[in-house]
Amino acid sequence: MHTSSVIKHAKGVIICFLLALITTAFSGSVDSTVAQEQDPATVLAQLAQSQNGNAAHLPIRDRMNRWTIGLASGRIEGAPLRFAGELARVLDDGDKMRVLPVVTRGVYGNVNDLLYLKGIDTAIIYSDVVEEFNKRPAIRKNINYVASLFTAEIHVIARPDIKTLADLKGKVVNFNTFGTPAAYTGPMIFKRLHIGAINSFIPNPVAVGKMRKGIDSNIAAVVFVSSKPLTPFLRSWPKGFHFLRVPYDKVLKDYYLPSMLTHEDYPELIPEGKRVLTVSVPAVLAAFNWEHNADRYRRMGRFVRYFFKRLHILQTKPGYHPKWKNVNLGANVPGWNRCPTATEILKQKKEIKPSVTEEELLQEFLRWRKSRGK
């Protein structure tokens, strides 16, 4: 019995050994095939020979990354992330085009993300960041724009005893946390208008909660910079809280546009038939200025062409933000250079006309001011 067991054991070892040899030989053959398929020179040669550009033979990883664009958007609660999500949905075309919206520290932090963060090709940035161009040459050299997008209105919500912006002199005004639009645009506008407020930078929801409940009487107003309507202002507010008028002064004309908040926007805070004049800052779809022979330059070129071709879907189909309707691809952004692909397309599209939406709003504002004798 002992000898028989040894013989059986030996046979088992031999069989396992033979199986191992067969498996190894087969694995080596598979590995060799995979290595050959993933060889860059082979892949590029096969792609060049393909008359219809079919990339089905490329490894999945390469196909998924080849035409994927990283879009620095903003914070979860901000309007830029919604616009980025809708843009990604409309431009999605499988392996041919994919946009990945990225939650970031804020639209002004997006400048650094676009300059230095790996995988970021484009970003939503507010146009008054051009103020930083002269301070940081890297911005002017390495960032240009694809198109002007939506506008973000300046909302200044104040407690009952504050009647005008001038009343905020020496008072505490909260501008949200650093990196947010309110923390950049708000103080810039206040400085230009010589308001002289005491700036605070705690989260706006915290500041609003304290101001509403009277927990911190030092907070006289809170500033929001985002596309209307904003959710916090759609619910009921204690009596007397209101929006402050932000005048469209000549010191604001370089980066900002006249705008207004209406009863239709905020029925709980603005009486029917009334409106509150304010200003807005345009949001820009910015792009990194890649070298023309770079793969990322070709990738951005395809992204721009998809965007120009499919913008009409965002403007005409239901379910998308209404401010897409105001986007004019031919509108210029003062102080910025347009990306080469967008410039090329616009030169070919002779039907592009200057936007009249902003001009009509400006004329309406001027007529209103004239009727007031100002």
Contacts in CASP RR format, 6 or more apart in sequence:
PFRMAT RR
TARGET T0000
AUTHOR 0000-0000-0000
METHOD contacts of the structure
MODEL  1
MHTSSVIKHAKGVIICFLLALITTAFSGSVDSTVAQEQDPATVLAQLAQS
QNGNAAHLPIRDRMNRWTIGLASGRIEGAPLRFAGELARVLDDGDKMRVL
PVVTRGVYGNVNDLLYLKGIDTAIIYSDVVEEFNKRPAIRKNINYVASLF
TAEIHVIARPDIKTLADLKGKVVNFNTFGTPAAYTGPMIFKRLHIGAINS
FIPNPVAVGKMRKGIDSNIAAVVFVSSKPLTPFLRSWPKGFHFLRVPYDK
VLKDYYLPSMLTHEDYPELIPEGKRVLTVSVPAVLAAFNWEHNADRYRRM
GRFVRYFFKRLHILQTKPGYHPKWKNVNLGANVPGWNRCPTATEILKQKK
EIKPSVTEEELLQEFLRWRKSRGK
36 42 0 8 1.000
37 43 0 8 1.000
37 57 0 8 1.000
37 59 0 8 1.000
38 59 0 8 1.000
43 57 0 8 1.000
43 58 0 8 1.000
43 59 0 8 1.000
43 62 0 8 1.000
46 57 0 8 1.000
47 53 0 8 1.000
47 55 0 8 1.000
47 58 0 8 1.000
55 63 0 8 1.000
55 66 0 8 1.000
55 95 0 8 1.000
58 66 0 8 1.000
63 95 0 8 1.000
64 95 0 8 1.000
64 98 0 8 1.000
66 95 0 8 1.000
66 299 0 8 1.000
67 95 0 8 1.000
67 96 0 8 1.000
67 97 0 8 1.000
67 98 0 8 1.000
67 299 0 8 1.000
67 302 0 8 1.000
68 98 0 8 1.000
68 99 0 8 1.000
68 100 0 8 1.000
68 299 0 8 1.000
69 97 0 8 1.000
69 98 0 8 1.000
69 99 0 8 1.000
69 100 0 8 1.000
69 121 0 8 1.000
69 122 0 8 1.000
69 299 0 8 1.000
69 300 0 8 1.000
69 303 0 8 1.000
70 99 0 8 1.000
70 100 0 8 1.000
70 101 0 8 1.000
70 102 0 8 1.000
70 119 0 8 1.000
70 120 0 8 1.000
70 121 0 8 1.000
70 122 0 8 1.000
71 84 0 8 1.000
71 87 0 8 1.000
71 88 0 8 1.000
71 99 0 8 1.000
71 100 0 8 1.000
71 101 0 8 1.000
71 102 0 8 1.000
71 120 0 8 1.000
71 121 0 8 1.000
71 122 0 8 1.000
71 123 0 8 1.000
71 124 0 8 1.000
72 102 0 8 1.000
72 104 0 8 1.000
72 109 0 8 1.000
72 110 0 8 1.000
72 113 0 8 1.000
72 114 0 8 1.000
72 117 0 8 1.000
72 120 0 8 1.000
72 122 0 8 1.000
72 123 0 8 1.000
72 124 0 8 1.000
73 80 0 8 1.000
73 81 0 8 1.000
73 83 0 8 1.000
73 84 0 8 1.000
73 85 0 8 1.000
73 101 0 8 1.000
73 102 0 8 1.000
73 103 0 8 1.000
73 104 0 8 1.000
73 110 0 8 1.000
73 123 0 8 1.000
73 124 0 8 1.000
74 80 0 8 1.000
74 81 0 8 1.000
74 84 0 8 1.000
74 102 0 8 1.000
74 103 0 8 1.000
74 104 0 8 1.000
74 105 0 8 1.000
74 106 0 8 1.000
74 107 0 8 1.000
74 110 0 8 1.000
74 124 0 8 1.000
75 81 0 8 1.000
75 103 0 8 1.000
75 104 0 8 1.000
75 105 0 8 1.000
75 106 0 8 1.000
75 180 0 8 1.000
76 103 0 8 1.000
78 226 0 8 1.000
79 150 0 8 1.000
79 152 0 8 1.000
79 226 0 8 1.000
79 227 0 8 1.000
79 321 0 8 1.000
80 106 0 8 1.000
80 107 0 8 1.000
80 124 0 8 1.000
80 283 0 8 1.000
81 101 0 8 1.000
81 103 0 8 1.000
82 321 0 8 1.000
83 124 0 8 1.000
83 149 0 8 1.000
83 150 0 8 1.000
83 283 0 8 1.000
83 321 0 8 1.000
83 324 0 8 1.000
84 99 0 8 1.000
84 101 0 8 1.000
84 124 0 8 1.000
85 99 0 8 1.000
85 101 0 8 1.000
86 314 0 8 1.000
86 320 0 8 1.000
86 321 0 8 1.000
86 324 0 8 1.000
87 99 0 8 1.000
87 101 0 8 1.000
87 307 0 8 1.000
87 314 0 8 1.000
88 98 0 8 1.000
88 99 0 8 1.000
88 100 0 8 1.000
88 101 0 8 1.000
90 310 0 8 1.000
90 313 0 8 1.000
90 314 0 8 1.000
90 320 0 8 1.000
91 97 0 8 1.000
91 98 0 8 1.000
91 99 0 8 1.000
91 303 0 8 1.000
91 306 0 8 1.000
91 307 0 8 1.000
91 310 0 8 1.000
92 98 0 8 1.000
92 99 0 8 1.000
93 306 0 8 1.000
96 302 0 8 1.000
97 302 0 8 1.000
97 303 0 8 1.000
97 306 0 8 1.000
99 303 0 8 1.000
102 113 0 8 1.000
102 120 0 8 1.000
104 110 0 8 1.000
104 113 0 8 1.000
104 123 0 8 1.000
105 113 0 8 1.000
105 179 0 8 1.000
106 179 0 8 1.000
106 180 0 8 1.000
106 181 0 8 1.000
107 123 0 8 1.000
107 124 0 8 1.000
107 125 0 8 1.000
107 126 0 8 1.000
107 180 0 8 1.000
107 181 0 8 1.000
107 283 0 8 1.000
108 125 0 8 1.000
108 126 0 8 1.000
108 129 0 8 1.000
108 179 0 8 1.000
108 180 0 8 1.000
108 181 0 8 1.000
108 183 0 8 1.000
108 184 0 8 1.000
109 179 0 8 1.000
110 123 0 8 1.000
110 124 0 8 1.000
110 125 0 8 1.000
110 286 0 8 1.000
111 123 0 8 1.000
111 125 0 8 1.000
111 129 0 8 1.000
111 132 0 8 1.000
111 139 0 8 1.000
111 143 0 8 1.000
113 120 0 8 1.000
113 123 0 8 1.000
114 120 0 8 1.000
114 122 0 8 1.000
114 123 0 8 1.000
114 125 0 8 1.000
114 143 0 8 1.000
114 286 0 8 1.000
114 287 0 8 1.000
114 288 0 8 1.000
115 138 0 8 1.000
115 139 0 8 1.000
115 142 0 8 1.000
115 143 0 8 1.000
115 288 0 8 1.000
120 288 0 8 1.000
121 287 0 8 1.000
121 288 0 8 1.000
121 296 0 8 1.000
121 299 0 8 1.000
121 300 0 8 1.000
121 303 0 8 1.000
122 146 0 8 1.000
122 285 0 8 1.000
122 286 0 8 1.000
122 287 0 8 1.000
122 288 0 8 1.000
122 300 0 8 1.000
122 303 0 8 1.000
123 285 0 8 1.000
123 286 0 8 1.000
123 287 0 8 1.000
124 149 0 8 1.000
124 283 0 8 1.000
124 284 0 8 1.000
124 285 0 8 1.000
124 286 0 8 1.000
125 143 0 8 1.000
125 283 0 8 1.000
125 284 0 8 1.000
125 286 0 8 1.000
126 152 0 8 1.000
126 181 0 8 1.000
126 184 0 8 1.000
126 185 0 8 1.000
126 225 0 8 1.000
126 281 0 8 1.000
126 282 0 8 1.000
126 283 0 8 1.000
126 284 0 8 1.000
127 148 0 8 1.000
127 255 0 8 1.000
127 281 0 8 1.000
127 282 0 8 1.000
127 283 0 8 1.000
127 284 0 8 1.000
127 333 0 8 1.000
127 334 0 8 1.000
127 336 0 8 1.000
128 184 0 8 1.000
128 185 0 8 1.000
128 188 0 8 1.000
128 255 0 8 1.000
128 256 0 8 1.000
128 281 0 8 1.000
129 139 0 8 1.000
129 184 0 8 1.000
130 255 0 8 1.000
130 334 0 8 1.000
130 335 0 8 1.000
130 336 0 8 1.000
131 188 0 8 1.000
131 255 0 8 1.000
132 139 0 8 1.000
133 139 0 8 1.000
133 140 0 8 1.000
133 335 0 8 1.000
140 337 0 8 1.000
141 289 0 8 1.000
142 288 0 8 1.000
142 289 0 8 1.000
143 286 0 8 1.000
143 287 0 8 1.000
143 288 0 8 1.000
143 289 0 8 1.000
144 286 0 8 1.000
144 287 0 8 1.000
144 289 0 8 1.000
144 336 0 8 1.000
144 337 0 8 1.000
144 338 0 8 1.000
144 339 0 8 1.000
145 284 0 8 1.000
145 285 0 8 1.000
145 286 0 8 1.000
145 287 0 8 1.000
145 333 0 8 1.000
145 336 0 8 1.000
145 337 0 8 1.000
145 338 0 8 1.000
145 339 0 8 1.000
145 342 0 8 1.000
146 285 0 8 1.000
146 286 0 8 1.000
146 287 0 8 1.000
146 304 0 8 1.000
146 307 0 8 1.000
146 338 0 8 1.000
146 339 0 8 1.000
146 342 0 8 1.000
147 284 0 8 1.000
147 285 0 8 1.000
147 307 0 8 1.000
147 327 0 8 1.000
147 329 0 8 1.000
147 330 0 8 1.000
147 331 0 8 1.000
147 342 0 8 1.000
148 282 0 8 1.000
148 283 0 8 1.000
148 284 0 8 1.000
148 285 0 8 1.000
148 327 0 8 1.000
148 328 0 8 1.000
148 331 0 8 1.000
148 332 0 8 1.000
148 333 0 8 1.000
149 282 0 8 1.000
149 283 0 8 1.000
149 284 0 8 1.000
149 285 0 8 1.000
149 323 0 8 1.000
149 327 0 8 1.000
150 227 0 8 1.000
150 282 0 8 1.000
150 283 0 8 1.000
150 321 0 8 1.000
150 323 0 8 1.000
150 324 0 8 1.000
150 326 0 8 1.000
150 327 0 8 1.000
151 227 0 8 1.000
151 257 0 8 1.000
151 259 0 8 1.000
151 280 0 8 1.000
151 281 0 8 1.000
151 282 0 8 1.000
151 283 0 8 1.000
151 323 0 8 1.000
151 326 0 8 1.000
152 181 0 8 1.000
152 185 0 8 1.000
152 225 0 8 1.000
152 226 0 8 1.000
152 227 0 8 1.000
152 280 0 8 1.000
152 281 0 8 1.000
152 282 0 8 1.000
152 283 0 8 1.000
153 225 0 8 1.000
153 226 0 8 1.000
153 227 0 8 1.000
153 228 0 8 1.000
153 259 0 8 1.000
153 261 0 8 1.000
153 278 0 8 1.000
153 279 0 8 1.000
153 280 0 8 1.000
154 185 0 8 1.000
154 186 0 8 1.000
154 189 0 8 1.000
154 223 0 8 1.000
154 224 0 8 1.000
154 225 0 8 1.000
154 246 0 8 1.000
154 259 0 8 1.000
154 278 0 8 1.000
154 279 0 8 1.000
154 280 0 8 1.000
154 281 0 8 1.000
155 223 0 8 1.000
155 224 0 8 1.000
155 225 0 8 1.000
155 226 0 8 1.000
155 228 0 8 1.000
155 230 0 8 1.000
155 233 0 8 1.000
155 243 0 8 1.000
155 261 0 8 1.000
155 278 0 8 1.000
156 165 0 8 1.000
156 173 0 8 1.000
156 221 0 8 1.000
156 222 0 8 1.000
156 223 0 8 1.000
156 243 0 8 1.000
156 244 0 8 1.000
156 246 0 8 1.000
156 278 0 8 1.000
157 208 0 8 1.000
157 211 0 8 1.000
157 221 0 8 1.000
157 222 0 8 1.000
157 224 0 8 1.000
157 233 0 8 1.000
157 241 0 8 1.000
157 242 0 8 1.000
157 243 0 8 1.000
157 244 0 8 1.000
157 269 0 8 1.000
158 167 0 8 1.000
158 168 0 8 1.000
158 220 0 8 1.000
158 221 0 8 1.000
158 241 0 8 1.000
158 242 0 8 1.000
158 243 0 8 1.000
158 244 0 8 1.000
159 211 0 8 1.000
159 219 0 8 1.000
159 220 0 8 1.000
159 221 0 8 1.000
159 240 0 8 1.000
159 241 0 8 1.000
160 239 0 8 1.000
160 240 0 8 1.000
160 241 0 8 1.000
160 242 0 8 1.000
161 167 0 8 1.000
161 220 0 8 1.000
162 168 0 8 1.000
162 171 0 8 1.000
162 220 0 8 1.000
162 221 0 8 1.000
162 244 0 8 1.000
163 244 0 8 1.000
164 244 0 8 1.000
164 245 0 8 1.000
165 190 0 8 1.000
165 193 0 8 1.000
165 195 0 8 1.000
165 244 0 8 1.000
165 245 0 8 1.000
165 246 0 8 1.000
165 247 0 8 1.000
166 195 0 8 1.000
167 220 0 8 1.000
168 190 0 8 1.000
168 195 0 8 1.000
168 196 0 8 1.000
168 197 0 8 1.000
168 220 0 8 1.000
168 221 0 8 1.000
168 244 0 8 1.000
169 195 0 8 1.000
169 196 0 8 1.000
169 197 0 8 1.000
170 196 0 8 1.000
170 197 0 8 1.000
170 198 0 8 1.000
171 197 0 8 1.000
171 198 0 8 1.000
171 218 0 8 1.000
171 220 0 8 1.000
171 221 0 8 1.000
172 197 0 8 1.000
172 198 0 8 1.000
172 200 0 8 1.000
172 218 0 8 1.000
172 219 0 8 1.000
172 220 0 8 1.000
173 190 0 8 1.000
173 195 0 8 1.000
173 197 0 8 1.000
173 198 0 8 1.000
173 199 0 8 1.000
173 200 0 8 1.000
173 219 0 8 1.000
173 220 0 8 1.000
173 221 0 8 1.000
173 222 0 8 1.000
173 223 0 8 1.000
174 200 0 8 1.000
174 201 0 8 1.000
174 202 0 8 1.000
174 204 0 8 1.000
174 207 0 8 1.000
174 219 0 8 1.000
174 221 0 8 1.000
174 222 0 8 1.000
174 223 0 8 1.000
175 182 0 8 1.000
175 183 0 8 1.000
175 186 0 8 1.000
175 187 0 8 1.000
175 199 0 8 1.000
175 200 0 8 1.000
175 201 0 8 1.000
175 223 0 8 1.000
176 182 0 8 1.000
176 183 0 8 1.000
176 201 0 8 1.000
176 202 0 8 1.000
176 203 0 8 1.000
176 204 0 8 1.000
176 207 0 8 1.000
176 223 0 8 1.000
176 224 0 8 1.000
177 183 0 8 1.000
177 201 0 8 1.000
177 202 0 8 1.000
177 203 0 8 1.000
177 204 0 8 1.000
178 201 0 8 1.000
180 225 0 8 1.000
181 225 0 8 1.000
181 226 0 8 1.000
181 281 0 8 1.000
182 204 0 8 1.000
182 223 0 8 1.000
182 224 0 8 1.000
182 225 0 8 1.000
183 201 0 8 1.000
185 225 0 8 1.000
185 281 0 8 1.000
186 223 0 8 1.000
186 225 0 8 1.000
187 199 0 8 1.000
189 246 0 8 1.000
189 252 0 8 1.000
189 256 0 8 1.000
189 279 0 8 1.000
190 196 0 8 1.000
190 197 0 8 1.000
190 199 0 8 1.000
192 249 0 8 1.000
192 251 0 8 1.000
192 252 0 8 1.000
193 246 0 8 1.000
193 247 0 8 1.000
193 249 0 8 1.000
193 251 0 8 1.000
193 252 0 8 1.000
197 220 0 8 1.000
197 221 0 8 1.000
200 207 0 8 1.000
200 219 0 8 1.000
204 222 0 8 1.000
204 224 0 8 1.000
204 232 0 8 1.000
205 232 0 8 1.000
207 216 0 8 1.000
207 219 0 8 1.000
207 222 0 8 1.000
208 222 0 8 1.000
208 232 0 8 1.000
209 215 0 8 1.000
210 216 0 8 1.000
210 219 0 8 1.000
211 219 0 8 1.000
211 220 0 8 1.000
211 221 0 8 1.000
211 222 0 8 1.000
211 241 0 8 1.000
212 237 0 8 1.000
212 238 0 8 1.000
212 241 0 8 1.000
221 244 0 8 1.000
224 230 0 8 1.000
224 232 0 8 1.000
225 281 0 8 1.000
227 321 0 8 1.000
227 323 0 8 1.000
228 261 0 8 1.000
228 265 0 8 1.000
228 266 0 8 1.000
229 265 0 8 1.000
229 266 0 8 1.000
233 266 0 8 1.000
233 268 0 8 1.000
233 269 0 8 1.000
234 266 0 8 1.000
234 268 0 8 1.000
235 268 0 8 1.000
236 268 0 8 1.000
237 268 0 8 1.000
237 269 0 8 1.000
241 269 0 8 1.000
242 269 0 8 1.000
242 276 0 8 1.000
243 261 0 8 1.000
243 266 0 8 1.000
243 269 0 8 1.000
243 270 0 8 1.000
243 276 0 8 1.000
243 278 0 8 1.000
244 276 0 8 1.000
245 276 0 8 1.000
245 277 0 8 1.000
245 278 0 8 1.000
246 277 0 8 1.000
246 278 0 8 1.000
246 279 0 8 1.000
247 277 0 8 1.000
248 256 0 8 1.000
248 257 0 8 1.000
248 258 0 8 1.000
248 277 0 8 1.000
248 279 0 8 1.000
248 365 0 8 1.000
252 279 0 8 1.000
254 334 0 8 1.000
255 281 0 8 1.000
255 282 0 8 1.000
255 334 0 8 1.000
256 279 0 8 1.000
256 280 0 8 1.000
256 281 0 8 1.000
257 279 0 8 1.000
257 280 0 8 1.000
257 281 0 8 1.000
257 282 0 8 1.000
257 358 0 8 1.000
257 361 0 8 1.000
257 362 0 8 1.000
258 277 0 8 1.000
258 279 0 8 1.000
258 280 0 8 1.000
258 361 0 8 1.000
258 362 0 8 1.000
258 365 0 8 1.000
259 277 0 8 1.000
259 278 0 8 1.000
259 279 0 8 1.000
259 280 0 8 1.000
259 361 0 8 1.000
260 275 0 8 1.000
260 276 0 8 1.000
260 277 0 8 1.000
260 278 0 8 1.000
260 365 0 8 1.000
261 270 0 8 1.000
261 275 0 8 1.000
261 276 0 8 1.000
261 278 0 8 1.000
262 270 0 8 1.000
262 273 0 8 1.000
262 274 0 8 1.000
262 275 0 8 1.000
262 276 0 8 1.000
263 270 0 8 1.000
263 271 0 8 1.000
263 272 0 8 1.000
263 273 0 8 1.000
263 274 0 8 1.000
263 275 0 8 1.000
270 276 0 8 1.000
277 365 0 8 1.000
277 368 0 8 1.000
282 333 0 8 1.000
284 333 0 8 1.000
284 336 0 8 1.000
285 307 0 8 1.000
287 300 0 8 1.000
287 304 0 8 1.000
287 339 0 8 1.000
288 296 0 8 1.000
288 300 0 8 1.000
289 337 0 8 1.000
289 339 0 8 1.000
290 296 0 8 1.000
290 297 0 8 1.000
290 300 0 8 1.000
291 297 0 8 1.000
292 340 0 8 1.000
300 339 0 8 1.000
300 341 0 8 1.000
301 339 0 8 1.000
301 341 0 8 1.000
304 339 0 8 1.000
304 341 0 8 1.000
304 342 0 8 1.000
304 345 0 8 1.000
305 341 0 8 1.000
305 345 0 8 1.000
308 329 0 8 1.000
308 342 0 8 1.000
308 345 0 8 1.000
311 324 0 8 1.000
311 327 0 8 1.000
311 329 0 8 1.000
313 320 0 8 1.000
314 320 0 8 1.000
314 321 0 8 1.000
314 324 0 8 1.000
314 327 0 8 1.000
315 324 0 8 1.000
315 325 0 8 1.000
315 327 0 8 1.000
326 355 0 8 1.000
326 357 0 8 1.000
328 352 0 8 1.000
328 353 0 8 1.000
328 354 0 8 1.000
328 355 0 8 1.000
328 357 0 8 1.000
329 342 0 8 1.000
329 345 0 8 1.000
329 346 0 8 1.000
329 352 0 8 1.000
330 346 0 8 1.000
330 352 0 8 1.000
330 354 0 8 1.000
330 355 0 8 1.000
331 354 0 8 1.000
331 355 0 8 1.000
331 358 0 8 1.000
332 338 0 8 1.000
338 346 0 8 1.000
346 352 0 8 1.000
END
